[in-house]
């Protein structure tokens, strides 16, 4: 066995690495600045250790909002600089404005400037190191697939697009059909599997075959031997789920039970009660903000929309129950004279003022009323119209699973995927929705809230 396998960081390991070293570099920078310059606003000691804890907490929370831990952003030098500027500025501002848990505001303004520059330079230095070394191909994960011939292209594309550092070097054909030829992906003969794994420093073997009879005794014995020698062997749906945070519903010909909503939180009465309490509080705050915004929306609606201020529409809720969703109008009058159609990214039916409402998510504020009533939750799959539910469910397995929980104002699909215009887009969003239902938890809920704030702040509404 080749004991010198290439180093590779998993997605979760990369995010932990980024979070830890963000804090380490910032604290080290502040420590050195305090020694070199006359900087006494922030100092690390046993008596004020909570200053350090609060700063680290602020960095992680605010960094999450400004996408510092989005790996695609973290790997792009241009994008990450924008996130660093926003994170540094906001962290310093919030830290200065919470003197109960942080040092008293300095009287000398130069101290504030030094504080900001220290944090910015620390984050910038560490993130450039990450882009230059840790996001490079030297940390790629080399993988081979055990799969059916007709799956190869889709599987390779799915895995490598989810993680640029995930490189599929070859595959073993587990059926008897003609061989597929792909650039940079070698078709490995079963008898040479073990040799190929060792010679190419393979990190992981992924089994994606849906035909159990394609796993021959020869192949099975080689896999067992590799497992005994310390090589990692994983099942494709498990790998896909960990990389993409989606459930691969396109592979459901067998083992349907994997896709059922087994999350304990769905039956956890304490979780449900706690979430409902937070929803009521959030709905009341949201409606209060909505009332403040109404005068502006009314003026904009009169000038730009020329229709009723509020727009109601039937949507499918929990257990398939139909309810009326409330929104601010964003489209022209009689937008569906020719029948219901999917809204598109640059829909001509959306008015200029409606585009502003959609991009800023202001059009969603009346839905806090639906949340207060109990028709909707703050977080969950977005509710769809009955006509589209019937259409999609007829061609897409497990689509009705979305209705085992309340629909939400925002959701895992909304913060991870762009606007859905087609059935194919609906399939991808369904994968995200099923992932949320399967892994539903307080931690995931807060993750979605942070991502939603990023969507609003970066004006990426739909």
C-alpha positions as CSV (number, residue, x, y, z in Angstrom):
1,X,0.0,0.0,0.0
2,X,1.1,3.5,-0.8
3,X,1.4,5.2,2.6
4,X,2.1,8.6,1.1
5,X,-1.4,9.6,-0.1
6,X,-2.0,13.2,-1.1
7,X,-3.3,15.5,1.6
8,X,-6.9,16.5,1.1
9,X,-9.3,18.6,3.2
10,X,-13.0,17.8,3.3
11,X,-15.5,20.5,2.8
12,X,-16.3,20.6,6.5
13,X,-12.6,20.6,7.4
14,X,-12.0,23.6,5.1
15,X,-14.7,25.6,6.8
16,X,-13.4,24.7,10.3
17,X,-9.9,25.7,9.1
18,X,-11.2,29.1,7.9
19,X,-13.1,29.8,11.0
20,X,-10.3,28.9,13.4
21,X,-7.5,30.7,11.6
22,X,-9.6,33.8,11.0
23,X,-9.8,34.2,14.8
24,X,-6.1,33.1,15.4
25,X,-4.7,35.6,12.8
26,X,-6.8,38.5,14.1
27,X,-5.9,37.9,17.8
28,X,-2.2,37.4,16.8
29,X,-2.3,40.7,14.8
30,X,-3.9,42.6,17.7
31,X,-1.4,41.1,20.2
32,X,1.6,42.2,18.0
33,X,0.1,45.7,17.4
34,X,-0.3,46.2,21.1
35,X,3.4,45.4,21.7
36,X,4.8,47.4,18.7
37,X,2.5,50.5,18.9
38,X,0.8,52.4,21.7
39,X,-2.4,50.5,21.2
40,X,-4.3,49.8,24.5
41,X,-7.9,49.6,23.3
42,X,-7.8,45.8,23.0
43,X,-5.4,43.6,25.0
44,X,-5.4,39.9,25.8
45,X,-5.2,38.9,29.4
46,X,-6.8,36.6,32.0
47,X,-8.9,39.5,33.5
48,X,-10.6,40.4,30.2
49,X,-10.7,37.0,28.4
50,X,-14.3,37.5,27.4
51,X,-13.3,40.4,25.1
52,X,-11.4,37.8,23.1
53,X,-14.3,35.4,23.1
54,X,-16.8,38.1,22.0
55,X,-14.5,39.2,19.2
56,X,-14.1,35.7,17.9
57,X,-17.9,35.1,18.1
58,X,-18.6,38.4,16.2
59,X,-16.0,37.4,13.5
60,X,-17.6,34.0,12.9
61,X,-21.2,35.3,12.9
62,X,-20.6,38.4,10.7
63,X,-18.2,36.4,8.5
64,X,-21.0,33.9,7.9
65,X,-23.4,36.7,6.9
66,X,-20.9,38.1,4.4
67,X,-20.0,34.7,2.9
68,X,-16.5,34.3,4.3
69,X,-17.1,30.6,4.8
70,X,-18.6,30.0,1.4
71,X,-15.8,27.9,-0.2
72,X,-16.5,29.2,-3.7
73,X,-16.1,32.8,-2.3
74,X,-13.1,31.8,-0.2
75,X,-11.3,30.4,-3.2
76,X,-11.7,33.5,-5.3
77,X,-9.3,36.3,-4.6
78,X,-11.6,39.1,-5.9
79,X,-14.7,37.9,-4.1
80,X,-13.0,37.2,-0.8
81,X,-11.5,40.7,-0.6
82,X,-15.0,42.2,-0.8
83,X,-16.2,39.9,2.0
84,X,-13.1,40.8,4.1
85,X,-13.8,44.5,3.8
86,X,-17.5,44.1,4.8
87,X,-16.7,41.6,7.6
88,X,-13.9,43.8,9.0
89,X,-16.0,47.0,8.9
90,X,-19.1,45.5,10.4
91,X,-17.2,43.5,13.1
92,X,-15.4,46.7,14.2
93,X,-18.6,48.7,14.2
94,X,-20.6,46.1,16.2
95,X,-17.7,45.5,18.6
96,X,-17.4,49.2,19.3
97,X,-21.1,49.6,19.9
98,X,-21.4,46.9,22.5
99,X,-19.2,48.2,25.3
100,X,-21.0,46.1,27.9
101,X,-19.2,43.0,26.5
102,X,-16.3,44.8,25.0
103,X,-13.8,47.4,26.0
104,X,-15.0,51.0,26.7
105,X,-14.9,53.2,23.6
106,X,-11.5,54.8,23.1
107,X,-11.2,58.6,23.4
108,X,-8.5,58.6,20.8
109,X,-9.9,58.0,17.3
110,X,-6.6,56.7,16.0
111,X,-7.1,53.6,18.3
112,X,-10.3,52.8,16.3
113,X,-8.3,53.1,13.0
114,X,-5.6,50.8,14.3
115,X,-8.2,48.3,15.5
116,X,-9.8,48.2,12.1
117,X,-6.5,48.0,10.1
118,X,-5.2,45.2,12.4
119,X,-8.3,43.1,11.8
120,X,-8.4,43.8,8.0
121,X,-4.7,43.1,7.5
122,X,-4.9,39.9,9.5
123,X,-7.9,38.5,7.6
124,X,-6.5,39.6,4.3
125,X,-3.1,37.9,5.0
126,X,-4.6,34.6,6.1
127,X,-7.2,34.5,3.3
128,X,-4.5,35.2,0.6
129,X,-2.5,32.3,2.1
130,X,-5.6,30.1,1.9
131,X,-6.2,31.1,-1.8
132,X,-2.6,30.6,-2.7
133,X,-2.0,27.3,-1.0
134,X,-5.0,25.6,0.5
135,X,-7.4,26.3,-2.5
136,X,-4.9,25.0,-5.0
137,X,-4.9,21.7,-6.9
138,X,-2.1,20.3,-4.6
139,X,-4.9,19.5,-2.1
140,X,-7.2,17.7,-4.6
141,X,-8.9,14.5,-3.6
142,X,-8.3,11.7,-6.1
143,X,-11.3,9.4,-6.5
144,X,-12.5,6.4,-8.6
145,X,-16.1,5.4,-9.2
146,X,-17.7,2.0,-9.2
147,X,-20.7,2.7,-11.4
148,X,-22.9,1.7,-14.3
149,X,-21.7,2.8,-17.7
150,X,-24.6,5.1,-18.4
151,X,-24.1,7.0,-15.1
152,X,-20.5,8.0,-15.5
153,X,-20.8,11.4,-17.2
154,X,-23.6,12.6,-14.8
155,X,-21.8,11.3,-11.7
156,X,-18.4,12.9,-12.6
157,X,-20.1,16.2,-13.4
158,X,-22.1,16.2,-10.2
159,X,-19.2,15.4,-7.9
160,X,-16.6,17.7,-9.5
161,X,-19.0,20.7,-9.8
162,X,-19.8,20.4,-6.1
163,X,-16.2,20.5,-5.0
164,X,-13.5,21.7,-7.5
165,X,-10.9,19.8,-5.5
166,X,-12.7,16.5,-6.0
167,X,-11.1,14.8,-9.0
168,X,-12.4,11.6,-10.5
169,X,-9.5,9.8,-12.1
170,X,-11.2,6.7,-13.3
171,X,-14.2,4.4,-13.0
172,X,-14.9,0.7,-13.0
173,X,-17.8,-0.3,-15.3
174,X,-20.2,-2.4,-13.2
175,X,-22.5,-3.4,-16.1
176,X,-22.0,-5.1,-19.4
177,X,-22.9,-2.3,-21.8
178,X,-20.4,-0.6,-24.1
179,X,-17.6,1.5,-22.5
180,X,-18.0,5.2,-22.1
181,X,-15.0,7.3,-23.0
182,X,-14.4,10.5,-21.0
183,X,-11.4,13.0,-21.1
184,X,-9.2,12.6,-18.0
185,X,-11.4,9.7,-16.6
186,X,-9.9,6.3,-17.3
187,X,-12.0,3.1,-17.6
188,X,-10.3,0.8,-15.2
189,X,-10.3,-3.0,-15.7
190,X,-11.5,-4.9,-12.7
191,X,-8.3,-6.9,-12.5
192,X,-6.2,-3.7,-12.4
193,X,-8.2,-1.9,-9.8
194,X,-5.9,-2.4,-6.8
195,X,-2.8,-1.5,-8.9
196,X,-4.5,1.7,-10.2
197,X,-5.5,2.8,-6.7
198,X,-2.0,2.4,-5.3
199,X,-0.1,3.9,-8.3
200,X,-2.4,7.0,-8.4
201,X,-2.6,7.7,-4.7
202,X,-6.4,7.4,-4.7
203,X,-8.0,8.9,-1.6
204,X,-11.5,7.4,-1.9
205,X,-13.5,4.8,-3.8
206,X,-17.1,5.7,-4.4
207,X,-19.7,3.0,-5.2
208,X,-22.6,4.3,-7.2
209,X,-23.8,1.1,-9.0
210,X,-27.5,0.5,-8.9
211,X,-27.1,-3.0,-10.2
212,X,-26.0,-5.3,-7.4
213,X,-25.3,-8.1,-9.8
214,X,-22.7,-5.9,-11.4
215,X,-20.5,-6.1,-8.3
216,X,-18.8,-9.4,-9.1
217,X,-17.0,-11.6,-6.6
218,X,-13.7,-10.5,-8.1
219,X,-14.6,-6.8,-7.7
220,X,-16.0,-7.4,-4.2
221,X,-12.9,-9.1,-3.0
222,X,-10.6,-6.4,-4.3
223,X,-12.7,-3.7,-2.6
224,X,-12.5,-5.7,0.7
225,X,-8.8,-6.0,0.3
226,X,-8.5,-2.2,-0.3
227,X,-10.7,-1.6,2.8
228,X,-8.5,-3.8,4.9
229,X,-5.5,-1.7,3.8
230,X,-6.9,1.5,5.0
231,X,-8.6,2.9,1.8
232,X,-11.9,4.7,2.3
233,X,-14.9,3.2,0.5
234,X,-18.1,5.2,0.5
235,X,-21.6,5.0,-1.1
236,X,-22.4,7.6,-3.7
237,X,-25.5,9.1,-2.1
238,X,-23.6,9.6,1.1
239,X,-20.8,11.4,-0.8
240,X,-23.2,13.5,-2.9
241,X,-25.1,14.6,0.2
242,X,-22.0,15.6,2.1
243,X,-20.6,17.6,-0.9
244,X,-23.7,19.3,-2.2
245,X,-26.1,19.4,0.8
246,X,-28.7,17.9,-1.4
247,X,-30.5,14.5,-1.6
248,X,-29.9,12.8,-5.0
249,X,-33.5,11.8,-5.8
250,X,-32.5,10.9,-9.3
251,X,-31.2,7.6,-7.9
252,X,-34.3,6.2,-6.3
253,X,-34.9,3.0,-8.2
254,X,-34.2,1.1,-5.0
255,X,-33.9,1.8,-1.3
256,X,-36.7,4.4,-1.3
257,X,-36.6,4.5,2.5
258,X,-33.4,6.6,2.4
259,X,-35.4,9.6,1.2
260,X,-38.1,9.6,3.8
261,X,-38.1,12.4,6.4
262,X,-36.4,10.6,9.3
263,X,-35.1,13.7,11.0
264,X,-35.8,13.4,14.8
265,X,-36.5,17.1,14.9
266,X,-39.7,16.5,12.8
267,X,-41.1,14.6,15.9
268,X,-39.3,16.5,18.6
269,X,-42.0,18.4,20.5
270,X,-39.5,20.6,22.3
271,X,-37.9,21.6,19.0
272,X,-41.3,22.2,17.3
273,X,-42.5,24.3,20.3
274,X,-39.2,26.3,20.5
275,X,-39.3,27.0,16.7
276,X,-43.0,28.0,16.8
277,X,-42.2,30.5,19.6
278,X,-39.4,32.0,17.6
279,X,-41.7,32.2,14.6
280,X,-44.3,34.2,16.4
281,X,-41.7,36.6,17.7
282,X,-40.2,36.9,14.2
283,X,-43.6,37.4,12.6
284,X,-44.5,40.2,15.0
285,X,-41.2,42.0,14.4
286,X,-41.5,41.4,10.6
287,X,-45.1,42.9,10.5
288,X,-43.9,45.9,12.5
289,X,-41.2,46.6,9.9
290,X,-43.8,46.0,7.2
291,X,-46.1,48.6,8.7
292,X,-43.2,51.1,8.6
293,X,-42.5,50.3,4.9
294,X,-46.1,50.4,3.8
295,X,-46.2,54.2,3.0
296,X,-43.2,53.8,0.7
297,X,-44.7,50.7,-0.9
298,X,-48.0,52.4,-1.4
299,X,-46.4,55.3,-3.3
300,X,-44.3,53.0,-5.4
301,X,-47.3,50.8,-6.1
302,X,-49.4,53.8,-7.3
303,X,-46.7,55.0,-9.6
304,X,-45.1,51.7,-10.8
305,X,-47.6,48.8,-10.3
306,X,-51.0,50.4,-10.8
307,X,-53.0,47.7,-9.1
308,X,-54.1,46.5,-5.7
309,X,-51.4,46.8,-3.0
310,X,-51.8,43.2,-1.7
311,X,-51.8,40.2,-3.9
312,X,-53.2,36.8,-2.7
313,X,-52.6,33.4,-4.3
314,X,-53.4,29.8,-3.5
315,X,-50.4,27.7,-2.3
316,X,-50.1,24.2,-1.0
317,X,-49.1,24.0,2.7
318,X,-48.5,21.2,5.2
319,X,-50.2,17.9,4.6
320,X,-51.3,19.2,1.2
321,X,-53.7,21.8,2.7
322,X,-54.3,24.8,0.4
323,X,-54.0,28.3,1.9
324,X,-53.9,31.9,0.5
325,X,-50.5,33.5,0.6
326,X,-50.2,37.3,0.9
327,X,-47.6,39.4,-0.9
328,X,-47.1,42.9,-2.1
329,X,-47.9,43.3,-5.8
330,X,-44.9,43.0,-8.1
331,X,-46.5,42.2,-11.4
332,X,-48.8,44.0,-13.9
333,X,-52.5,43.5,-13.6
334,X,-54.0,40.4,-15.3
335,X,-50.5,38.8,-15.5
336,X,-52.0,35.4,-16.0
337,X,-54.8,35.9,-18.5
338,X,-53.4,33.0,-20.5
339,X,-53.1,30.6,-17.5
340,X,-50.5,29.9,-14.8
341,X,-46.9,29.8,-15.9
342,X,-43.6,29.7,-14.0
343,X,-42.1,33.0,-13.1
344,X,-38.8,33.5,-14.9
345,X,-35.6,35.4,-14.0
346,X,-36.3,38.4,-16.2
347,X,-40.0,38.0,-16.3
348,X,-41.6,40.8,-18.4
349,X,-44.7,40.7,-16.2
350,X,-42.7,42.1,-13.3
351,X,-42.9,45.9,-13.0
352,X,-39.8,48.1,-12.5
353,X,-40.9,48.8,-8.9
354,X,-41.8,45.1,-8.5
355,X,-38.2,44.2,-9.3
356,X,-37.0,46.4,-6.5
357,X,-39.4,44.8,-4.1
358,X,-38.3,41.3,-5.2
359,X,-34.6,42.0,-5.1
360,X,-34.8,43.4,-1.6
361,X,-37.4,40.7,-0.5
362,X,-39.7,43.5,0.7
363,X,-42.5,41.8,-1.3
364,X,-42.4,38.9,1.1
365,X,-43.1,41.0,4.3
366,X,-46.9,40.4,4.2
367,X,-46.2,36.6,4.6
368,X,-45.4,37.3,8.2
369,X,-49.2,37.3,8.6
370,X,-49.3,33.8,7.2
371,X,-46.6,32.8,9.7
372,X,-48.5,34.3,12.6
373,X,-51.7,32.4,11.5
374,X,-49.7,29.2,11.3
375,X,-50.1,28.5,7.6
376,X,-46.3,29.0,7.1
377,X,-43.1,28.8,9.0
378,X,-40.1,31.1,8.8
379,X,-37.9,28.3,7.4
380,X,-39.1,25.5,5.2
381,X,-39.7,24.6,1.5
382,X,-41.2,27.5,-0.4
383,X,-45.0,26.9,-1.0
384,X,-45.9,26.1,-4.5
385,X,-49.2,26.6,-6.4
386,X,-51.6,23.6,-6.6
387,X,-51.4,23.6,-10.4
388,X,-47.6,23.4,-10.4
389,X,-47.6,20.8,-7.6
390,X,-49.8,18.5,-9.7
391,X,-47.6,19.0,-12.7
392,X,-44.3,18.5,-11.0
393,X,-45.5,15.6,-8.8
394,X,-46.6,13.7,-11.9
395,X,-43.0,13.6,-13.3
396,X,-40.9,13.9,-10.1
397,X,-40.6,11.2,-7.4
398,X,-41.0,12.2,-3.8
399,X,-42.1,15.8,-4.6
400,X,-45.1,15.4,-2.2
401,X,-42.5,14.8,0.6
402,X,-42.1,18.6,0.8
403,X,-45.5,18.8,2.4
404,X,-44.7,16.9,5.6
405,X,-43.6,20.2,7.2
406,X,-44.9,23.7,6.9
407,X,-43.7,25.8,3.9
408,X,-41.4,28.6,4.8
409,X,-40.7,32.3,4.1
410,X,-37.1,31.2,3.3
411,X,-35.5,27.8,3.0
412,X,-32.4,25.7,2.2
413,X,-33.2,25.7,-1.5
414,X,-33.7,29.5,-1.7
415,X,-30.4,30.3,-0.1
416,X,-28.4,27.8,-2.2
417,X,-30.0,27.9,-5.6
418,X,-30.9,30.6,-8.1
419,X,-34.4,31.2,-9.5
420,X,-36.3,28.1,-10.6
421,X,-37.8,28.4,-14.0
422,X,-38.2,24.9,-15.2
423,X,-39.0,21.3,-14.1
424,X,-35.2,20.6,-14.0
425,X,-34.7,23.6,-11.6
426,X,-37.6,22.2,-9.5
427,X,-35.8,18.9,-9.2
428,X,-32.6,20.6,-7.9
429,X,-34.7,22.7,-5.4
430,X,-36.5,19.5,-4.3
431,X,-33.1,17.9,-3.5
432,X,-32.3,20.8,-1.2
433,X,-35.8,20.7,0.4
434,X,-35.4,17.0,1.1
435,X,-32.0,17.6,2.6
436,X,-33.5,20.2,5.0
437,X,-36.4,17.8,6.0
438,X,-33.9,15.0,6.6
439,X,-31.4,17.1,8.6
440,X,-33.7,19.6,10.1
441,X,-32.2,21.2,13.3
442,X,-31.7,24.4,15.2
443,X,-28.2,24.6,13.8
444,X,-29.4,24.3,10.2
445,X,-32.2,26.8,10.8
446,X,-29.7,29.4,12.0
447,X,-27.4,28.6,9.0
448,X,-30.3,29.4,6.7
449,X,-31.1,32.6,8.5
450,X,-27.5,33.8,8.1
451,X,-27.5,32.9,4.4
452,X,-30.9,34.7,4.0
453,X,-29.3,37.9,5.5
454,X,-26.5,37.5,2.9
455,X,-29.0,37.3,0.1
456,X,-30.8,40.4,1.3
457,X,-27.6,42.4,1.9
458,X,-26.1,41.5,-1.5
459,X,-29.4,42.3,-3.2
460,X,-29.8,38.8,-4.6
461,X,-33.5,38.4,-4.1
462,X,-35.7,36.8,-6.8
